[in-house]
């Protein structure tokens, strides 16, 4: 079973990026590369070689689904699992895409104290 170590996190809100950084790096022990947009993620992802993508659904420019589709066009990233982060309304609107493209979704607002465990649990489902 592969271990989850490196996470590419794409989120346009700087406050949420900071909370996720604390949750996943400090509390979860993961190595995190954070990008403020899908375009930045497309430039940085291959060099980072993430084990997992965590993508905000609603962002200016490329949304989470468009970002994931573009990332997966790169051979080295084609099979990287993804988790979307979204509000209930957005998750409902894009449910079919989330189910087809991702290993799961985490609802905003999320509980910072359990975020690392939620991510680990979703990852573990892909490894069994």
N, CA, C and O atoms as a GROMACS GRO file, in nm:
protein
  512
    1UNK      N    1   0.085  -0.119   0.000
    1UNK     CA    2   0.000   0.000   0.000
    1UNK      C    3   0.089   0.125   0.000
    1UNK      O    4   0.177   0.140   0.086
    2UNK      N    5   0.066   0.211  -0.096
    2UNK     CA    6   0.142   0.336  -0.105
    2UNK      C    7   0.102   0.429   0.008
    2UNK      O    8  -0.014   0.432   0.050
    3UNK      N    9   0.199   0.505   0.057
    3UNK     CA   10   0.166   0.598   0.166
    3UNK      C   11   0.141   0.736   0.108
    3UNK      O   12   0.203   0.776   0.009
    4UNK      N   13   0.052   0.807   0.170
    4UNK     CA   14   0.020   0.944   0.130
    4UNK      C   15   0.118   1.038   0.197
    4UNK      O   16   0.124   1.046   0.320
    5UNK      N   17   0.196   1.110   0.115
    5UNK     CA   18   0.293   1.202   0.171
    5UNK      C   19   0.277   1.342   0.116
    5UNK      O   20   0.280   1.440   0.191
    6UNK      N   21   0.261   1.354  -0.017
    6UNK     CA   22   0.263   1.485  -0.082
    6UNK      C   23   0.126   1.520  -0.140
    6UNK      O   24   0.068   1.443  -0.217
    7UNK      N   25   0.075   1.636  -0.101
    7UNK     CA   26  -0.057   1.680  -0.143
    7UNK      C   27  -0.046   1.814  -0.215
    7UNK      O   28   0.016   1.908  -0.164
    8UNK      N   29  -0.106   1.822  -0.334
    8UNK     CA   30  -0.120   1.948  -0.404
    8UNK      C   31  -0.257   2.004  -0.370
    8UNK      O   32  -0.359   1.942  -0.400
    9UNK      N   33  -0.260   2.121  -0.307
    9UNK     CA   34  -0.385   2.184  -0.263
    9UNK      C   35  -0.407   2.309  -0.347
    9UNK      O   36  -0.321   2.397  -0.353
   10UNK      N   37  -0.523   2.318  -0.413
   10UNK     CA   38  -0.556   2.431  -0.497
   10UNK      C   39  -0.680   2.500  -0.439
   10UNK      O   40  -0.788   2.442  -0.433
   11UNK      N   41  -0.661   2.625  -0.396
   11UNK     CA   42  -0.766   2.702  -0.327
   11UNK      C   43  -0.739   2.850  -0.348
   11UNK      O   44  -0.627   2.897  -0.325
   12UNK      N   45  -0.841   2.924  -0.391
   12UNK     CA   46  -0.821   3.067  -0.418
   12UNK      C   47  -0.831   3.154  -0.293
   12UNK      O   48  -0.782   3.267  -0.294
   13UNK      N   49  -0.893   3.106  -0.187
   13UNK     CA   50  -0.911   3.186  -0.066
   13UNK      C   51  -0.789   3.172   0.026
   13UNK      O   52  -0.762   3.063   0.076
   14UNK      N   53  -0.715   3.282   0.050
   14UNK     CA   54  -0.592   3.271   0.130
   14UNK      C   55  -0.617   3.226   0.274
   14UNK      O   56  -0.533   3.159   0.333
   15UNK      N   57  -0.731   3.262   0.332
   15UNK     CA   58  -0.761   3.220   0.469
   15UNK      C   59  -0.780   3.069   0.475
   15UNK      O   60  -0.731   3.003   0.567
   16UNK      N   61  -0.852   3.014   0.379
   16UNK     CA   62  -0.873   2.869   0.376
   16UNK      C   63  -0.741   2.798   0.350
   16UNK      O   64  -0.714   2.693   0.409
   17UNK      N   65  -0.657   2.853   0.260
   17UNK     CA   66  -0.525   2.792   0.236
   17UNK      C   67  -0.446   2.783   0.366
   17UNK      O   68  -0.383   2.681   0.394
   18UNK      N   69  -0.449   2.889   0.446
   18UNK     CA   70  -0.373   2.890   0.571
   18UNK      C   71  -0.427   2.785   0.670
   18UNK      O   72  -0.349   2.716   0.734
   19UNK      N   73  -0.558   2.775   0.680
   19UNK     CA   74  -0.618   2.675   0.770
   19UNK      C   75  -0.580   2.534   0.725
   19UNK      O   76  -0.542   2.450   0.807
   20UNK      N   77  -0.590   2.508   0.595
   20UNK     CA   78  -0.557   2.376   0.542
   20UNK      C   79  -0.409   2.345   0.564
   20UNK      O   80  -0.373   2.232   0.596
   21UNK      N   81  -0.324   2.445   0.548
   21UNK     CA   82  -0.180   2.426   0.570
   21UNK      C   83  -0.155   2.380   0.714
   21UNK      O   84  -0.080   2.286   0.737
   22UNK      N   85  -0.218   2.446   0.808
   22UNK     CA   86  -0.202   2.409   0.949
   22UNK      C   87  -0.254   2.267   0.972
   22UNK      O   88  -0.189   2.185   1.038
   23UNK      N   89  -0.372   2.240   0.918
   23UNK     CA   90  -0.435   2.109   0.939
   23UNK      C   91  -0.354   1.995   0.880
   23UNK      O   92  -0.333   1.892   0.944
   24UNK      N   93  -0.307   2.013   0.757
   24UNK     CA   94  -0.243   1.902   0.687
   24UNK      C   95  -0.093   1.893   0.709
   24UNK      O   96  -0.038   1.783   0.714
   25UNK      N   97  -0.025   2.006   0.723
   25UNK     CA   98   0.120   2.000   0.747
   25UNK      C   99   0.150   1.983   0.895
   25UNK      O  100   0.218   1.888   0.935
   26UNK      N  101   0.101   2.075   0.975
   26UNK     CA  102   0.134   2.074   1.117
   26UNK      C  103   0.068   1.957   1.190
   26UNK      O  104   0.135   1.884   1.263
   27UNK      N  105  -0.061   1.940   1.170
   27UNK     CA  106  -0.133   1.834   1.241
   27UNK      C  107  -0.123   1.699   1.170
   27UNK      O  108  -0.111   1.595   1.235
   28UNK      N  109  -0.128   1.701   1.037
   28UNK     CA  110  -0.132   1.575   0.962
   28UNK      C  111   0.004   1.521   0.922
   28UNK      O  112   0.017   1.402   0.893
   29UNK      N  113   0.105   1.606   0.920
   29UNK     CA  114   0.239   1.562   0.884
   29UNK      C  115   0.262   1.543   0.735
   29UNK      O  116   0.361   1.481   0.696
   30UNK      N  117   0.174   1.596   0.652
   30UNK     CA  118   0.190   1.584   0.508
   30UNK      C  119   0.276   1.697   0.453
   30UNK      O  120   0.286   1.804   0.513
   31UNK      N  121   0.338   1.674   0.338
   31UNK     CA  122   0.409   1.779   0.265
   31UNK      C  123   0.308   1.839   0.169
   31UNK      O  124   0.245   1.767   0.091
   32UNK      N  125   0.292   1.970   0.175
   32UNK     CA  126   0.186   2.037   0.101
   32UNK      C  127   0.244   2.140   0.005
   32UNK      O  128   0.332   2.218   0.041
   33UNK      N  129   0.193   2.140  -0.117
   33UNK     CA  130   0.219   2.249  -0.210
   33UNK      C  131   0.084   2.315  -0.236
   33UNK      O  132  -0.010   2.251  -0.283
   34UNK      N  133   0.076   2.444  -0.204
   34UNK     CA  134  -0.050   2.516  -0.221
   34UNK      C  135  -0.041   2.610  -0.340
   34UNK      O  136   0.060   2.678  -0.360
   35UNK      N  137  -0.149   2.612  -0.418
   35UNK     CA  138  -0.158   2.698  -0.535
   35UNK      C  139  -0.288   2.777  -0.525
   35UNK      O  140  -0.391   2.724  -0.485
   36UNK      N  141  -0.281   2.905  -0.564
   36UNK     CA  142  -0.399   2.992  -0.551
   36UNK      C  143  -0.492   2.985  -0.671
   36UNK      O  144  -0.598   3.048  -0.670
   37UNK      N  145  -0.455   2.909  -0.774
   37UNK     CA  146  -0.542   2.896  -0.892
   37UNK      C  147  -0.508   2.769  -0.967
   37UNK      O  148  -0.402   2.709  -0.949
   38UNK      N  149  -0.600   2.730  -1.052
   38UNK     CA  150  -0.576   2.614  -1.137
   38UNK      C  151  -0.458   2.635  -1.229
   38UNK      O  152  -0.380   2.542  -1.253
   39UNK      N  153  -0.443   2.756  -1.281
   39UNK     CA  154  -0.332   2.786  -1.373
   39UNK      C  155  -0.197   2.768  -1.302
   39UNK      O  156  -0.104   2.710  -1.359
   40UNK      N  157  -0.186   2.818  -1.180
   40UNK     CA  158  -0.062   2.802  -1.103
   40UNK      C  159  -0.037   2.653  -1.077
   40UNK      O  160   0.077   2.606  -1.086
   41UNK      N  161  -0.142   2.580  -1.044
   41UNK     CA  162  -0.128   2.436  -1.018
   41UNK      C  163  -0.076   2.363  -1.141
   41UNK      O  164   0.008   2.274  -1.129
   42UNK      N  165  -0.124   2.400  -1.258
   42UNK     CA  166  -0.079   2.335  -1.381
   42UNK      C  167   0.070   2.356  -1.405
   42UNK      O  168   0.137   2.270  -1.460
   43UNK      N  169   0.121   2.470  -1.364
   43UNK     CA  170   0.263   2.500  -1.381
   43UNK      C  171   0.350   2.427  -1.278
   43UNK      O  172   0.463   2.389  -1.307
   44UNK      N  173   0.297   2.406  -1.158
   44UNK     CA  174   0.378   2.355  -1.047
   44UNK      C  175   0.364   2.205  -1.021
   44UNK      O  176   0.452   2.145  -0.960
   45UNK      N  177   0.257   2.145  -1.066
   45UNK     CA  178   0.222   2.009  -1.023
   45UNK      C  179   0.325   1.904  -1.060
   45UNK      O  180   0.363   1.823  -0.974
   46UNK      N  181   0.371   1.902  -1.184
   46UNK     CA  182   0.462   1.795  -1.225
   46UNK      C  183   0.593   1.798  -1.146
   46UNK      O  184   0.646   1.693  -1.110
   47UNK      N  185   0.646   1.917  -1.120
   47UNK     CA  186   0.769   1.929  -1.044
   47UNK      C  187   0.755   1.882  -0.900
   47UNK      O  188   0.852   1.839  -0.838
   48UNK      N  189   0.633   1.891  -0.846
   48UNK     CA  190   0.607   1.850  -0.708
   48UNK      C  191   0.578   1.701  -0.698
   48UNK      O  192   0.608   1.639  -0.596
   49UNK      N  193   0.520   1.642  -0.803
   49UNK     CA  194   0.484   1.500  -0.807
   49UNK      C  195   0.396   1.459  -0.689
   49UNK      O  196   0.437   1.375  -0.608
   50UNK      N  197   0.276   1.515  -0.678
   50UNK     CA  198   0.190   1.486  -0.563
   50UNK      C  199   0.134   1.344  -0.566
   50UNK      O  200   0.121   1.281  -0.671
   51UNK      N  201   0.100   1.296  -0.447
   51UNK     CA  202   0.030   1.168  -0.431
   51UNK      C  203  -0.121   1.189  -0.441
   51UNK      O  204  -0.196   1.096  -0.472
   52UNK      N  205  -0.164   1.312  -0.413
   52UNK     CA  206  -0.308   1.344  -0.405
   52UNK      C  207  -0.330   1.490  -0.440
   52UNK      O  208  -0.247   1.576  -0.409
   53UNK      N  209  -0.442   1.517  -0.507
   53UNK     CA  210  -0.487   1.654  -0.530
   53UNK      C  211  -0.603   1.684  -0.435
   53UNK      O  212  -0.690   1.600  -0.416
   54UNK      N  213  -0.603   1.803  -0.377
   54UNK     CA  214  -0.722   1.855  -0.307
   54UNK      C  215  -0.756   1.986  -0.376
   54UNK      O  216  -0.676   2.079  -0.376
   55UNK      N  217  -0.875   1.991  -0.434
   55UNK     CA  218  -0.913   2.102  -0.520
   55UNK      C  219  -1.041   2.168  -0.474
   55UNK      O  220  -1.143   2.102  -0.452
   56UNK      N  221  -1.037   2.300  -0.460
   56UNK     CA  222  -1.158   2.378  -0.438
   56UNK      C  223  -1.243   2.367  -0.565
   56UNK      O  224  -1.188   2.370  -0.676
   57UNK      N  225  -1.372   2.356  -0.550
   57UNK     CA  226  -1.459   2.344  -0.668
   57UNK      C  227  -1.476   2.477  -0.740
   57UNK      O  228  -1.464   2.484  -0.863
   58UNK      N  229  -1.504   2.582  -0.664
   58UNK     CA  230  -1.537   2.710  -0.726
   58UNK      C  231  -1.421   2.808  -0.712
   58UNK      O  232  -1.393   2.858  -0.603
   59UNK      N  233  -1.354   2.834  -0.825
   59UNK     CA  234  -1.243   2.927  -0.829
   59UNK      C  235  -1.255   3.010  -0.956
   59UNK      O  236  -1.310   2.963  -1.055
   60UNK      N  237  -1.205   3.133  -0.954
   60UNK     CA  238  -1.204   3.212  -1.077
   60UNK      C  239  -1.109   3.146  -1.179
   60UNK      O  240  -1.015   3.076  -1.141
   61UNK      N  241  -1.134   3.169  -1.305
   61UNK     CA  242  -1.054   3.104  -1.408
   61UNK      C  243  -1.098   2.960  -1.421
   61UNK      O  244  -1.213   2.933  -1.453
   62UNK      N  245  -1.008   2.868  -1.396
   62UNK     CA  246  -1.041   2.725  -1.401
   62UNK      C  247  -1.106   2.684  -1.269
   62UNK      O  248  -1.051   2.711  -1.162
   63UNK      N  249  -1.221   2.619  -1.276
   63UNK     CA  250  -1.280   2.565  -1.153
   63UNK      C  251  -1.209   2.434  -1.118
   63UNK      O  252  -1.120   2.390  -1.190
   64UNK      N  253  -1.249   2.372  -1.010
   64UNK     CA  254  -1.182   2.250  -0.966
   64UNK      C  255  -1.188   2.137  -1.067
   64UNK      O  256  -1.089   2.067  -1.087
   65UNK      N  257  -1.302   2.118  -1.130
   65UNK     CA  258  -1.317   2.012  -1.229
   65UNK      C  259  -1.228   2.038  -1.350
   65UNK      O  260  -1.158   1.948  -1.397
   66UNK      N  261  -1.230   2.161  -1.400
   66UNK     CA  262  -1.145   2.196  -1.515
   66UNK      C  263  -0.997   2.182  -1.481
   66UNK      O  264  -0.918   2.136  -1.563
   67UNK      N  265  -0.961   2.222  -1.360
   67UNK     CA  266  -0.822   2.208  -1.316
   67UNK      C  267  -0.781   2.062  -1.313
   67UNK      O  268  -0.675   2.026  -1.364
   68UNK      N  269  -0.865   1.978  -1.255
   68UNK     CA  270  -0.834   1.835  -1.247
   68UNK      C  271  -0.822   1.773  -1.386
   68UNK      O  272  -0.729   1.697  -1.413
   69UNK      N  273  -0.914   1.807  -1.474
   69UNK     CA  274  -0.908   1.752  -1.609
   69UNK      C  275  -0.778   1.793  -1.679
   69UNK      O  276  -0.717   1.712  -1.748
   70UNK      N  277  -0.736   1.917  -1.661
   70UNK     CA  278  -0.612   1.964  -1.722
   70UNK      C  279  -0.490   1.897  -1.659
   70UNK      O  280  -0.395   1.862  -1.729
   71UNK      N  281  -0.491   1.879  -1.527
   71UNK     CA  282  -0.380   1.812  -1.460
   71UNK      C  283  -0.367   1.668  -1.510
   71UNK      O  284  -0.256   1.618  -1.531
   72UNK      N  285  -0.479   1.603  -1.528
   72UNK     CA  286  -0.477   1.462  -1.569
   72UNK      C  287  -0.438   1.443  -1.715
   72UNK      O  288  -0.415   1.330  -1.758
   73UNK      N  289  -0.430   1.550  -1.791
   73UNK     CA  290  -0.381   1.540  -1.928
   73UNK      C  291  -0.229   1.520  -1.930
   73UNK      O  292  -0.173   1.479  -2.032
   74UNK      N  293  -0.164   1.548  -1.819
   74UNK     CA  294  -0.020   1.526  -1.808
   74UNK      C  295   0.003   1.380  -1.767
   74UNK      O  296  -0.051   1.334  -1.667
   75UNK      N  297   0.083   1.309  -1.845
   75UNK     CA  298   0.102   1.165  -1.822
   75UNK      C  299   0.141   1.132  -1.678
   75UNK      O  300   0.089   1.036  -1.621
   76UNK      N  301   0.231   1.210  -1.620
   76UNK     CA  302   0.280   1.180  -1.486
   76UNK      C  303   0.175   1.204  -1.377
   76UNK      O  304   0.191   1.159  -1.263
   77UNK      N  305   0.068   1.274  -1.412
   77UNK     CA  306  -0.037   1.307  -1.314
   77UNK      C  307  -0.171   1.239  -1.345
   77UNK      O  308  -0.268   1.259  -1.273
   78UNK      N  309  -0.175   1.161  -1.451
   78UNK     CA  310  -0.301   1.107  -1.501
   78UNK      C  311  -0.376   1.022  -1.399
   78UNK      O  312  -0.499   1.016  -1.401
   79UNK      N  313  -0.304   0.957  -1.309
   79UNK     CA  314  -0.370   0.865  -1.215
   79UNK      C  315  -0.366   0.913  -1.070
   79UNK      O  316  -0.393   0.835  -0.979
   80UNK      N  317  -0.334   1.041  -1.049
   80UNK     CA  318  -0.330   1.094  -0.913
   80UNK      C  319  -0.474   1.110  -0.864
   80UNK      O  320  -0.554   1.177  -0.929
   81UNK      N  321  -0.508   1.051  -0.749
   81UNK     CA  322  -0.644   1.066  -0.696
   81UNK      C  323  -0.670   1.211  -0.654
   81UNK      O  324  -0.578   1.287  -0.625
   82UNK      N  325  -0.799   1.246  -0.651
   82UNK     CA  326  -0.838   1.382  -0.617
   82UNK      C  327  -0.953   1.383  -0.518
   82UNK      O  328  -1.038   1.294  -0.515
   83UNK      N  329  -0.951   1.487  -0.436
   83UNK     CA  330  -1.062   1.516  -0.344
   83UNK      C  331  -1.106   1.659  -0.374
   83UNK      O  332  -1.023   1.750  -0.382
   84UNK      N  333  -1.235   1.679  -0.390
   84UNK     CA  334  -1.287   1.814  -0.409
   84UNK      C  335  -1.334   1.869  -0.275
   84UNK      O  336  -1.382   1.794  -0.189
   85UNK      N  337  -1.321   1.999  -0.259
   85UNK     CA  338  -1.372   2.069  -0.142
   85UNK      C  339  -1.477   2.167  -0.193
   85UNK      O  340  -1.449   2.249  -0.280
   86UNK      N  341  -1.598   2.157  -0.137
   86UNK     CA  342  -1.705   2.241  -0.190
   86UNK      C  343  -1.816   2.262  -0.088
   86UNK      O  344  -1.828   2.189   0.010
   87UNK      N  345  -1.896   2.363  -0.116
   87UNK     CA  346  -2.016   2.384  -0.036
   87UNK      C  347  -2.120   2.278  -0.074
   87UNK      O  348  -2.104   2.210  -0.175
   88UNK      N  349  -2.222   2.265   0.005
   88UNK     CA  350  -2.328   2.168  -0.023
   88UNK      C  351  -2.392   2.198  -0.158
   88UNK      O  352  -2.412   2.106  -0.238
   89UNK      N  353  -2.423   2.324  -0.185
   89UNK     CA  354  -2.488   2.360  -0.312
   89UNK      C  355  -2.403   2.319  -0.431
   89UNK      O  356  -2.454   2.262  -0.527
   90UNK      N  357  -2.275   2.347  -0.425
   90UNK     CA  358  -2.185   2.313  -0.535
   90UNK      C  359  -2.173   2.162  -0.550
   90UNK      O  360  -2.176   2.111  -0.662
   91UNK      N  361  -2.160   2.092  -0.440
   91UNK     CA  362  -2.148   1.946  -0.446
   91UNK      C  363  -2.272   1.885  -0.509
   91UNK      O  364  -2.262   1.791  -0.589
   92UNK      N  365  -2.388   1.937  -0.475
   92UNK     CA  366  -2.512   1.886  -0.535
   92UNK      C  367  -2.515   1.912  -0.685
   92UNK      O  368  -2.553   1.825  -0.763
   93UNK      N  369  -2.474   2.030  -0.724
   93UNK     CA  370  -2.478   2.070  -0.865
   93UNK      C  371  -2.381   1.986  -0.950
   93UNK      O  372  -2.410   1.957  -1.066
   94UNK      N  373  -2.268   1.949  -0.892
   94UNK     CA  374  -2.164   1.878  -0.967
   94UNK      C  375  -2.146   1.733  -0.920
   94UNK      O  376  -2.040   1.673  -0.941
   95UNK      N  377  -2.248   1.676  -0.858
   95UNK     CA  378  -2.237   1.543  -0.798
   95UNK      C  379  -2.184   1.438  -0.897
   95UNK      O  380  -2.096   1.360  -0.862
   96UNK      N  381  -2.236   1.435  -1.019
   96UNK     CA  382  -2.194   1.334  -1.117
   96UNK      C  383  -2.046   1.348  -1.150
   96UNK      O  384  -1.974   1.249  -1.159
   97UNK      N  385  -1.999   1.472  -1.167
   97UNK     CA  386  -1.857   1.495  -1.196
   97UNK      C  387  -1.770   1.455  -1.077
   97UNK      O  388  -1.665   1.393  -1.095
   98UNK      N  389  -1.813   1.490  -0.958
   98UNK     CA  390  -1.736   1.454  -0.838
   98UNK      C  391  -1.723   1.302  -0.828
   98UNK      O  392  -1.614   1.250  -0.804
   99UNK      N  393  -1.834   1.232  -0.848
   99UNK     CA  394  -1.831   1.086  -0.836
   99UNK      C  395  -1.746   1.022  -0.946
   99UNK      O  396  -1.681   0.921  -0.922
  100UNK      N  397  -1.746   1.082  -1.066
  100UNK     CA  398  -1.671   1.025  -1.178
  100UNK      C  399  -1.521   1.054  -1.169
  100UNK      O  400  -1.440   0.972  -1.212
  101UNK      N  401  -1.485   1.169  -1.115
  101UNK     CA  402  -1.346   1.215  -1.123
  101UNK      C  403  -1.267   1.204  -0.993
  101UNK      O  404  -1.144   1.200  -0.997
  102UNK      N  405  -1.335   1.198  -0.880
  102UNK     CA  406  -1.265   1.209  -0.752
  102UNK      C  407  -1.292   1.090  -0.662
  102UNK      O  408  -1.387   1.013  -0.682
  103UNK      N  409  -1.207   1.076  -0.561
  103UNK     CA  410  -1.227   0.970  -0.461
  103UNK      C  411  -1.323   1.015  -0.352
  103UNK      O  412  -1.364   0.936  -0.267
  104UNK      N  413  -1.360   1.144  -0.354
  104UNK     CA  414  -1.454   1.194  -0.256
  104UNK      C  415  -1.457   1.345  -0.254
  104UNK      O  416  -1.387   1.412  -0.329
  105UNK      N  417  -1.540   1.395  -0.163
  105UNK     CA  418  -1.553   1.540  -0.147
  105UNK      C  419  -1.558   1.571   0.002
  105UNK      O  420  -1.609   1.492   0.082
  106UNK      N  421  -1.506   1.685   0.037
  106UNK     CA  422  -1.513   1.736   0.174
  106UNK      C  423  -1.594   1.865   0.169
  106UNK      O  424  -1.568   1.954   0.088
  107UNK      N  425  -1.690   1.872   0.257
  107UNK     CA  426  -1.783   1.985   0.256
  107UNK      C  427  -1.728   2.105   0.332
  107UNK      O  428  -1.672   2.091   0.440
  108UNK      N  429  -1.747   2.223   0.272
  108UNK     CA  430  -1.717   2.349   0.340
  108UNK      C  431  -1.842   2.393   0.413
  108UNK      O  432  -1.952   2.375   0.360
  109UNK      N  433  -1.832   2.449   0.530
  109UNK     CA  434  -1.710   2.461   0.609
  109UNK      C  435  -1.673   2.325   0.668
  109UNK      O  436  -1.760   2.251   0.714
  110UNK      N  437  -1.544   2.294   0.668
  110UNK     CA  438  -1.498   2.167   0.724
  110UNK      C  439  -1.447   2.189   0.866
  110UNK      O  440  -1.420   2.302   0.907
  111UNK      N  441  -1.435   2.080   0.939
  111UNK     CA  442  -1.384   2.085   1.076
  111UNK      C  443  -1.232   2.074   1.071
  111UNK      O  444  -1.180   1.968   1.035
  112UNK      N  445  -1.160   2.180   1.106
  112UNK     CA  446  -1.013   2.175   1.098
  112UNK      C  447  -0.951   2.063   1.182
  112UNK      O  448  -0.844   2.012   1.149
  113UNK      N  449  -1.018   2.026   1.291
  113UNK     CA  450  -0.960   1.924   1.378
  113UNK      C  451  -0.967   1.784   1.318
  113UNK      O  452  -0.895   1.695   1.362
  114UNK      N  453  -1.052   1.764   1.218
  114UNK     CA  454  -1.066   1.631   1.159
  114UNK      C  455  -1.025   1.626   1.012
  114UNK      O  456  -1.034   1.521   0.950
  115UNK      N  457  -0.980   1.738   0.955
  115UNK     CA  458  -0.949   1.742   0.812
  115UNK      C  459  -0.842   1.640   0.773
  115UNK      O  460  -0.860   1.567   0.676
  116UNK      N  461  -0.733   1.634   0.845
  116UNK     CA  462  -0.625   1.540   0.810
  116UNK      C  463  -0.676   1.396   0.814
  116UNK      O  464  -0.638   1.315   0.730
  117UNK      N  465  -0.761   1.364   0.911
  117UNK     CA  466  -0.815   1.228   0.920
  117UNK      C  467  -0.911   1.201   0.805
  117UNK      O  468  -0.911   1.091   0.750
  118UNK      N  469  -0.994   1.300   0.768
  118UNK     CA  470  -1.085   1.282   0.653
  118UNK      C  471  -1.006   1.253   0.526
  118UNK      O  472  -1.041   1.163   0.449
  119UNK      N  473  -0.899   1.328   0.505
  119UNK     CA  474  -0.815   1.308   0.387
  119UNK      C  475  -0.752   1.169   0.392
  119UNK      O  476  -0.752   1.098   0.291
  120UNK      N  477  -0.700   1.131   0.506
  120UNK     CA  478  -0.637   0.998   0.520
  120UNK      C  479  -0.738   0.887   0.497
  120UNK      O  480  -0.706   0.786   0.433
  121UNK      N  481  -0.859   0.903   0.547
  121UNK     CA  482  -0.963   0.801   0.529
  121UNK      C  483  -1.001   0.786   0.382
  121UNK      O  484  -1.015   0.674   0.333
  122UNK      N  485  -1.018   0.899   0.312
  122UNK     CA  486  -1.052   0.891   0.169
  122UNK      C  487  -0.937   0.827   0.092
  122UNK      O  488  -0.960   0.746   0.002
  123UNK      N  489  -0.813   0.862   0.126
  123UNK     CA  490  -0.696   0.803   0.060
  123UNK      C  491  -0.694   0.652   0.083
  123UNK      O  492  -0.670   0.575  -0.011
  124UNK      N  493  -0.718   0.609   0.206
  124UNK     CA  494  -0.713   0.466   0.241
  124UNK      C  495  -0.813   0.386   0.157
  124UNK      O  496  -0.786   0.271   0.122
  125UNK      N  497  -0.927   0.446   0.126
  125UNK     CA  498  -1.027   0.375   0.043
  125UNK      C  499  -0.971   0.343  -0.095
  125UNK      O  500  -1.010   0.243  -0.154
  126UNK      N  501  -0.882   0.425  -0.147
  126UNK     CA  502  -0.826   0.402  -0.279
  126UNK      C  503  -0.718   0.296  -0.277
  126UNK      O  504  -0.682   0.242  -0.381
  127UNK      N  505  -0.665   0.267  -0.159
  127UNK     CA  506  -0.551   0.175  -0.147
  127UNK      C  507  -0.592   0.034  -0.114
  127UNK      O  508  -0.509  -0.057  -0.114
  128UNK      N  509  -0.721   0.013  -0.088
  128UNK     CA  510  -0.763  -0.123  -0.049
  128UNK      C  511  -0.812  -0.204  -0.167
  128UNK      O  512  -0.850  -0.320  -0.151
   0.00000   0.00000   0.00000
